[in-house]
């Protein structure tokens, strides 16, 4: 019997691709009329807007997939300035140290903070604690200032999360492992060669090129086909139902490539405890506001990837990506484009404000922080009611539920299990496809 994959985002598409390469029968069902899930590229009057991830770290698995799809020639690297990352401190943007060894020699942190960093090398390892949060770990190892001005903006900007809630062993287990193995995170980074940034890329025409190409090369991709019920039959096979009724083909296994809340709705009739655990996963709301200005109207040099706002600075937005500093062609000639993120776990109130209010507030904040004169030449907004899954205490029972379901041949590959990054999802989906093909 074939394998059913439900969900046509990057995880479902990648699973299908590698099953197809292995000669395993499958059907991939996507409820909407387009593939890609949260990966979506929009074009508006000369602007290229990514309403999901703006760029990707080029992992080995992502490189292999791009090569297999014949897209290598369409890879786009970010401009060299992307290595610079800025953080707001005392109302001004300051460059964040790019490597762990620079923490001690950069003027970004106070002398007291640098003393705490130096002491980390000799501070004994604490007991392993599966309930320790990211903020608790960094505070214990490095002190409060690094929590406020390094960890907090990073977690808010990348994960839309609150480091006081996210669990260390679910988000960065390698840090806990370094402490236990080497007695020091910095020693562990030095011995592993860690701290080096991966190549940051996009594709010509935007990241949707990747998911569109995947869907086009799948022989059994079914768009506009929403699965509403999964029924396990007496022989152990699974019957899938759409709103029009049961599909004729039984499946030996089901792969859920869905957000946790969507998977919960499908599972609830027959797998009620597992569905309840998945339904509890927290997805905070978020909006992306895209604002373009004449380059000559912006006094800031914009010589970096973008800038993040620590919660301690009490700003409206979590920060902005300087989109045209990375990819100049994403706005008309002579303009600069900011992608500003509003919302997440620490900014829920701002996320749910009306679109007009958000655009006005973002413009006001950008004007103040970047020395901008005049109004935007273009401004757009995209809103997610449920953005990025949070790896807090609620993710633990959800992961346990996924393991229980796998024992019954219902497998999961999605960012709430694999990790929130696209490369994480590709790696997890590829590994799952390999395991299914070997059965």
C-alpha positions in Angstrom: 0.0 0.0 0.0 1.0 3.6 -0.5 1.8 6.3 2.1 -0.4 9.3 2.5 1.2 12.7 3.1 -1.1 15.4 4.4 0.2 19.0 3.9 2.0 20.5 1.0 4.5 22.8 2.8 8.2 22.3 2.6 8.1 19.3 5.0 5.4 17.4 3.0 6.9 18.3 -0.3 10.4 17.1 0.7 9.0 13.9 2.2 7.2 13.2 -1.1 10.3 14.0 -3.2 12.5 11.6 -1.3 9.9 8.8 -1.3 9.5 9.3 -5.1 13.3 9.1 -5.5 13.2 5.8 -3.5 10.4 4.4 -5.6 7.9 4.3 -2.8 4.2 4.8 -3.6 2.7 7.9 -2.1 0.0 10.5 -2.4 0.5 14.1 -1.2 -2.7 16.0 -0.4 -2.7 19.8 0.0 -5.9 21.7 1.0 -5.0 25.0 -0.8 -4.5 25.6 -4.5 -0.8 26.4 -4.0 2.1 24.5 -2.6 4.6 25.8 -0.1 2.8 26.5 3.1 4.4 29.5 4.8 6.9 29.9 2.0 5.3 32.5 -0.2 6.7 35.1 -2.5 4.6 38.0 -3.7 5.3 40.6 -6.4 3.8 44.1 -6.2 4.7 46.9 -8.6 8.4 46.2 -8.6 8.7 44.9 -5.0 9.5 41.3 -4.2 8.0 40.4 -0.8 8.7 37.2 1.1 5.7 36.6 3.4 7.5 33.7 5.0 11.2 33.2 5.5 13.2 36.0 3.9 16.4 33.9 3.3 17.8 30.5 4.3 20.9 29.1 5.8 22.4 26.8 3.2 22.7 23.5 5.1 24.0 20.4 3.4 20.5 19.0 3.1 19.1 22.2 1.5 22.1 22.3 -0.9 21.5 18.6 -1.9 17.8 19.3 -2.6 18.5 22.5 -4.6 21.0 20.5 -6.7 18.7 17.6 -7.2 15.9 20.0 -8.4 18.3 21.7 -10.9 18.1 25.0 -9.1 21.8 25.5 -8.3 22.2 28.2 -10.9 19.3 30.2 -9.4 21.0 30.4 -6.0 21.4 34.0 -4.8 23.8 35.0 -2.0 23.2 37.9 0.3 25.4 40.9 -0.1 28.6 40.9 2.0 27.2 43.3 4.5 24.8 40.6 5.7 27.5 39.5 8.2 26.8 42.6 10.2 23.9 42.4 12.7 22.6 45.3 14.7 20.9 45.5 18.1 19.2 48.6 19.6 20.8 49.7 22.8 19.9 52.9 24.6 18.0 54.1 21.6 20.8 53.6 19.1 21.8 50.7 16.8 25.0 49.1 17.7 26.8 46.2 15.8 26.6 42.9 17.7 29.8 40.9 18.0 29.8 38.4 15.2 31.8 35.6 16.9 31.9 34.2 20.4 35.6 35.2 20.9 34.7 38.8 20.1 32.4 39.1 23.1 35.3 40.0 25.3 36.9 42.6 23.1 33.8 44.4 21.7 32.6 47.5 23.4 29.0 46.4 22.9 28.9 44.9 26.4 29.8 46.5 29.6 32.9 45.7 31.6 30.8 43.8 34.1 29.2 41.7 31.3 32.6 40.9 29.9 33.8 39.8 33.3 30.8 37.4 33.5 31.7 36.1 30.0 35.3 35.6 31.0 34.2 33.7 34.2 32.1 31.4 32.1 35.3 29.6 31.1 35.9 28.5 34.7 32.3 28.3 36.0 31.4 24.7 36.9 28.7 22.9 34.9 25.3 22.8 36.5 23.2 19.7 36.8 21.3 18.7 33.6 17.8 20.1 33.8 15.2 19.4 31.1 13.0 22.2 32.4 15.7 25.0 32.2 14.7 27.8 29.9 17.1 29.5 27.5 17.1 32.7 29.5 17.8 30.7 32.7 20.7 29.0 31.1 22.3 32.1 29.6 21.7 34.1 32.8 23.4 31.3 34.8 26.4 31.0 32.5 26.9 34.6 31.3 24.8 37.0 33.3 21.7 39.2 32.8 23.1 41.6 30.3 23.6 38.9 27.6 20.0 37.8 28.2 18.8 41.3 27.7 20.9 42.4 24.7 21.9 39.3 22.9 19.6 36.4 23.7 16.3 38.3 23.9 16.4 40.1 20.6 17.8 37.0 18.8 15.0 34.8 20.1 12.3 37.4 19.5 13.6 38.2 16.0 14.2 34.6 14.8 11.7 32.5 16.8 9.1 35.2 17.6 9.6 33.8 21.1 10.2 34.6 24.8 13.5 33.2 26.0 12.1 33.1 29.6 9.6 30.5 28.3 11.5 28.5 25.6 13.2 25.3 26.8 16.9 25.0 26.4 16.9 21.2 25.6 14.2 21.7 22.9 15.7 24.8 21.2 19.5 24.6 21.6 20.3 21.2 23.1 23.9 21.6 21.8 24.5 24.3 24.4 23.5 22.1 27.3 25.7 19.3 25.8 28.7 21.6 25.6 28.3 22.6 29.2 28.1 18.9 30.3 30.9 17.7 28.0 33.4 20.6 28.5 32.3 22.4 31.6 32.0 25.6 29.5 30.0 26.7 26.5 32.8 28.8 25.2 35.3 25.9 25.5 32.8 23.7 23.7 32.4 26.2 20.9 36.2 26.6 20.6 36.7 22.8 20.4 33.9 22.3 17.9 34.8 25.2 15.7 31.3 26.6 16.4 30.2 30.1 16.1 30.7 30.3 12.3 27.7 31.5 10.3 26.5 29.5 7.4 26.1 30.9 3.9 22.8 32.8 3.6 20.9 32.4 0.3 17.7 32.9 -1.6 16.6 31.9 -5.1 16.0 34.1 -8.2 12.4 35.1 -8.1 12.1 34.3 -4.4 12.0 31.3 -2.2 8.7 30.1 -3.6 10.7 28.9 -6.5 11.9 26.0 -4.3 8.4 24.8 -3.3 6.9 25.4 -6.7 9.6 23.4 -8.4 9.2 20.6 -5.9 5.4 20.4 -6.5 5.9 20.4 -10.3 8.2 17.4 -10.1 6.0 15.3 -7.9 3.9 12.7 -9.8 1.3 12.3 -7.0 0.7 15.8 -5.7 -3.0 16.6 -5.2 -3.8 20.3 -4.7 -7.1 21.6 -3.5 -7.7 18.3 -1.7 -8.5 18.9 2.0 -8.4 15.8 4.2 -11.0 16.1 7.0 -10.8 12.7 8.7 -8.4 9.9 9.2 -9.9 6.5 10.1 -7.9 3.5 11.2 -9.5 0.3 9.8 -9.5 -3.1 11.6 -6.6 -4.3 9.4 -4.4 -1.4 10.5 -4.7 0.5 7.2 -5.9 4.1 7.1 -8.8 5.5 5.2 -8.8 9.2 4.4 -11.9 11.3 3.9 -12.5 14.6 2.2 -15.7 16.6 2.5 -16.9 14.6 -0.5 -16.4 11.2 1.3 -13.9 8.4 1.6 -10.9 8.1 -0.8 -10.9 4.7 -2.5 -7.3 3.9 -1.6 -6.3 2.6 1.8 -2.8 3.7 3.1 -0.3 1.7 5.1 0.9 4.9 6.9 0.1 8.5 7.2 2.5 11.4 7.4 1.2 14.6 9.0 3.1 17.6 7.5 0.8 20.1 9.2 0.8 22.7 11.9 0.1 21.1 15.3 -3.4 22.6 15.5 -4.3 21.4 12.1 -3.0 17.9 12.9 -5.0 17.9 16.1 -8.3 18.5 14.3 -7.7 15.5 12.1 -6.7 13.2 15.0 -9.3 14.1 17.5 -12.0 11.6 16.6 -9.7 8.5 17.1 -6.6 9.8 18.9 -8.1 12.2 21.4 -5.3 12.4 24.0 -2.6 13.0 21.3 -4.9 15.5 19.6 -5.2 17.5 22.8 -1.5 17.6 23.3 -1.0 18.9 19.8 -3.8 21.5 20.1 -2.0 23.0 23.1 1.1 24.0 21.1 1.4 27.8 21.2 1.6 29.8 18.0 1.8 33.6 18.7 0.4 36.0 16.1 2.7 38.1 14.0 2.6 40.7 11.2 5.3 41.7 8.7 5.1 45.3 7.5 7.1 46.1 4.4 8.1 49.7 4.0 10.0 51.3 1.1 11.6 54.7 1.0 13.8 56.7 -1.4 17.4 55.8 -0.5 18.3 59.5 -0.2 15.6 59.9 2.5 17.3 57.4 4.8 20.3 58.7 6.7 21.3 55.3 8.2 24.0 53.4 6.1 22.0 50.1 6.3 25.2 48.2 6.2 24.0 44.9 7.6 21.4 42.2 7.7 19.1 44.2 9.8 18.4 45.3 13.4 16.7 43.7 16.4 15.0 45.3 19.3 15.5 43.9 22.8 12.3 43.9 24.9 14.1 46.0 27.4 14.2 48.9 24.9 10.4 49.0 24.9 9.9 49.5 21.2 6.9 48.8 19.0 8.4 46.2 16.6 10.7 43.3 17.2 13.1 44.6 14.6 13.6 44.8 10.8 15.4 43.0 8.0 17.1 45.5 5.7 15.8 43.6 2.7 17.5 45.6 -0.1 20.8 45.6 1.7 20.7 41.8 1.2 19.0 41.7 -2.2 19.0 45.1 -3.9 16.6 44.0 -6.7 13.7 43.5 -4.3 12.6 47.1 -4.6 12.6 49.6 -7.5 15.9 51.3 -8.3 16.8 54.0 -5.9 14.6 52.7 -3.0 15.3 50.7 0.1 13.0 48.2 1.6 12.5 47.3 5.3 10.7 44.1 6.4 9.6 44.9 10.0 8.2 42.2 12.3 5.4 43.1 14.7 4.2 40.6 17.2 5.4 37.3 18.5 5.2 35.9 22.0 6.4 39.2 23.6 4.4 41.6 21.4 1.0 40.0 21.0 -1.0 43.2 21.6 0.8 45.0 18.7 0.3 42.0 16.4 -3.5 42.2 16.6 -3.8 45.9 15.9 -5.5 47.0 12.7 -3.4 47.1 9.6 -3.5 50.9 9.3 -2.4 51.4 12.9 0.5 48.9 12.4 1.7 50.6 9.2 1.6 54.1 10.9 3.4 52.9 14.0 6.1 51.1 12.0 6.6 54.2 9.8 6.9 56.4 12.9 9.5 54.1 14.5 11.5 53.6 11.3 11.6 57.4 10.8 12.9 58.0 14.3 15.5 55.2 14.4 16.8 55.5 10.8 16.6 59.3 10.3 14.0 59.0 7.6 12.3 62.1 6.1 9.0 61.8 4.3 6.4 59.1 3.7 6.9 55.6 2.4 6.8 55.1 -1.3 5.2 51.7 -0.7 3.9 49.9 2.3 2.4 46.5 2.6 1.4 44.1 5.4 1.1 40.3 5.8 -0.5 38.8 9.0 -0.3 35.4 10.6 -2.8 34.6 13.3 -0.6 31.7 14.2 3.0 32.3 13.3 5.9 30.2 14.7 5.4 27.2 17.1 7.0 27.8 20.5 9.3 25.2 22.0 8.1 25.9 25.6 6.8 23.5 28.2 3.7 22.8 26.0 5.8 21.3 23.2 7.0 18.5 25.5 3.7 16.5 25.5 3.2 17.3 21.8 6.5 15.7 21.0 5.6 12.7 23.2 2.3 12.4 21.4 4.1 12.4 18.0 6.2 9.5 19.2 3.1 7.6 20.4 1.4 8.2 17.0 4.5 6.9 15.1 4.0 3.6 16.8 0.7 3.4 15.0 2.1 4.4 11.7 1.0 8.0 11.9 4.2 10.0 11.4 4.9 13.7 11.8 7.3 16.0 9.9 6.6 19.6 10.6 8.4 22.6 12.1 6.8 22.0 15.5 8.7 18.8 15.7 11.7 19.2 13.4 12.7 22.8 14.4 11.4 26.1 13.1 13.9 26.7 10.3 13.4 25.5 6.7 16.7 23.6 6.7 15.5 21.8 9.9 12.3 20.8 8.2 14.2 19.5 5.1 16.6 17.5 7.2 13.8 15.9 9.2 11.6 15.2 6.2 14.5 13.6 4.3 15.4 11.4 7.3 11.7 10.3 7.7 11.4 9.5 4.0 14.5 7.3 4.3 13.1 5.5 7.3 9.8 4.9 5.6 11.5 3.7 2.4 13.5 1.1 4.4 10.5 -0.5 6.0 
